[in-house]
């Protein structure tokens, strides 16, 4: 079965085959073939060969370059300057939303009308924030092509207006009161994480990365130094599609110091372990956001049902 637009196929013998343009003769593309045990393996082999093939006549490559090739070059150029999680997000945006629109199209044939078509297609089915993120990636790729001498036409797309004042759903006061009662009634690390989310505004990934050494009990504040998230696994040799990474917060503003109420500090003090251990697990092994979110939902169901029984 072929992966449309990528020149990658599954052969009858069970192997995957990928082809890429090696050189041109009389204006016609000449292909080379690569083989592997999985789709991901041959995809990255293909990417590596395209990158390694720079010694071929550069001017011809640029004239006959197709869009997915410039995407790969842009990703390679950014790879060492961005976090692994950011790279994985860019790769996902390109494969899910951008490549399908311009698959196998030569750069020289992509004009302003096609750019607009991409924008309108995204706008009709996705949230404004998602469209804005996708178009930022697309514009960056296109700018990279222009700066590196590829035949990319100049274009201007309408800016995406993102509503930053949208209403955020919050717990009704009565529900919040029930939750707080259930939290304070039972001393546990699961509850401790929820308390930190409620009273310190800490994100779930940051809670999962929190260690006891990040809490200054003497001065009453907490330092956000790391975050945990699950991303796509970029290692084609691995059988795992995703993996958990622990990294620094995304921005300087995210790496922050947060004062804690006295009652929160007193709650945490009852659970306190050595500095190198994670708050949620009381060990040197962390938990991931998806797992902890499941535990939060279980807590919420029990808290609500218990309140009903008490009545």
C-alpha positions, 0 to 999 in steps of 0.5 A: 500500500502506498503512502500518498504523496511520499513515494513510499510503498509497502512491497509484496515481500513485506518490506517498505520501499521509498524512492527519491530524486537522485539527479536529473537527465535532460530535465527528467528526474532519475530516482533511487530506491531505499528499503527497510522493515517499516514505513518510518525507517525508509522515510527517514532513510529517504530524508537522510539521502536527500540531505546527503545528496547535496553534491548533485547540481544545486541549481537543477535541484532547486529548479525542480525541487518539490515542496516536501523536500524544502520542508525537510531542509527547513526541519533539518536547519531548525533541528539543533536550535529548538527543543525536541518537543517543538521539533516533533510538533513542527513535524506533525503540523507539516505531515498532517496539514501542509504536505497533503495540500502540496504533495509532490508539487514543484515549488515553481508551480505553487503560486499565491492562489494555492497559498490562499487555498491552503489558508481557506481550507484550514480556516473552514475546519480548524480553530483560529489558534490552530490555523495561526500555528500552522500558517506560522510554520508554513510562512517560516518554511516559505521564507526559508525557501526564498532566502536559500534561492529556491523558486518560491513566489512572494505572497501575503496571506491575511492574518489570523485573528485569534480570540484571546478573550474566549470564555474559559469553563470553570468549576461552579462554586458548589462543585469547587467546594466539594472538591476542596473538601475531598482534597483536604480530607485525604492526604495523598500525592495525587491530591497534592498535585490537584491542590497545586493546580488549584491554588498555584496555577501550575500546569499538569506537565509541570506538576508531573515534573515537580520534585520536592527540592523545587519547593522552598518550605522555609520561604514559602514558594515553589520553583518551576524548573521542568515539564513532562510531556509525551511526544512523537518518537523521532527515532525510526529504529524504535518500535515505540511511536511516542515517548515521554520527555522531561525538559525545561519550560517552554518560555522564560515566563514559564520558568517561574517562582510561585508563592504558596499559601500556608495551608498548602505548605502544611499539606505538602509538609505531611508528604515531604520526601527527599529533594531528588524525588518527584512529588507525585510518585515519592520516587525518582521515577516521574509520572506522565500527564496522561496518567495523572489526568486519568487519576484526577478524573477518578478522584473527581468521580469519587469526590462527587459520588461521596458527597452524594452519599453523605447527603 
